[in-house]
C-alpha cells in the first residue's frame, strides 16, 4: 500500500515542529513533604502541544504518574505533590514528557533543609 506524499510529508514534519521541555526545576520542602515541579515548555497552543505526563521516582522506584490533557499555560506545566516517604538522602527524579516528542528529567537529593536543586 502506497502512502500519499502529503501524508508522508506530514509524518516527517510533525516531529520537527515539536520539541522536548526546555527546563525542569524541582524544589522539595522536607518539613511539609511537598515537591514542587516547574517544567518550562513554550508552545503556541497549550491544548494541542503540551506536557502530557509527569513521572516521579523515589530512589529509582516510580511513585507517581500523572497524565494531562493540556498544559497550565503556553509557557509551563506546574505541579505539586506530597511525597511522604522521602527520607534524608533520598533521590527524587522527575521526568516531564511532551505529548508530541521528547522528555526532560531532573533529580534532587533530599536534605532536612529546604532544597531547590535540579540536574538536567
N, C-alpha and C positions, 0 to 999 in steps of 0.2 A: 504494500500500500504506500503510495507516494504522499508525502506531506506537502501541502501547498506552500509555496515560497513565503507568503505573508505570515503564515503561522510559524514557520521555521525562523523567520527573522524576529518575530516577537519573542519566541522562546530563547533566542540568543541574546536579545537586547534587554529583556526584563532583569536579569541579574546585574547588568551593567548599571541600571537605574537605581538599584537597591544598594545599601551599604550597611555594614555592621554598626553597632553602637560605637560612638566615639569615645566615651568615657564612662567609668563606673566608680562611684565614690561610696565608701562604706563608713559607717560610724556605729559603734556599739557602746551603749551605756551599761556597764556592769551592775550598777545599782538598781536599775529598773529592768534589766534584761532586754532592752529594746535595741533592735538592729534597724538602722535607717539606711536605705539604699536609694541612690540617685543615679539613674542611667541617662547619660546625655545621648540623644538620638534625634538630630534635627531633620524634620521631614516637612513636606508641603501639605500633606493631608493625613493627620494622625488617625483617621478612621480607616485608611487604606494601607498605609505603610507605618508600622508601629512595632514597639516591643511587645511581643505576644506571649512571652513566657519568662518567668524568673524562677531559677532553681537555687535553693540554699542548701549547702552541705556543711555539716559539723564533723570535723575530723574525718573527712572523706566519705561520710555517710549522708545520703540525701534525706533531709528532714522536712523540706518544704518545696512544693512545686505549684506555682500559681500561673494560670493562663488568663490572658487578657484579650478583649475584642477591639480595644483601641488604646491609645496612649493618653496620658494625662493632658498633655498639650503638644504643640508642634516642636517642642524642644527637648522634653524629657519624660521619663517614666519615674515616678516616685512611689516608694512603698515602705512600710514599716512592719516589722514582725517582732513578736515576743519569742525570744529564744532562751528558754529557761535552763537548759542543760549545758550551757557554755561556761565551764569552769575556767579558772585562770590557766592560761597556756593553751587553751583550745584554739583550733584553727577553723575559722568560718570562711567558706568560699561561696561566692555568689556569681552566677552566670546569667547574663541577660541575652535573650535571643530576639533577633529581628524576624518578623513574620515572612519576609521575602528572602533574606540572605544574611548570614553572618551571626556572630555572637561575640560577647566580650565577658571576660572573667576578672574578678579581683578577689583578694583574700586579706584577712587580718588575723592577728593573734590577740586573744582576749587577755587583758590585764585588769586588775582591780580598778585602775584609774580609767577615766573615760577615754576611749580610743577613737581616733579618726585617722585611719591609715589605710591606704589602698595600694595594691600592687596590680598593675595592668599587664 
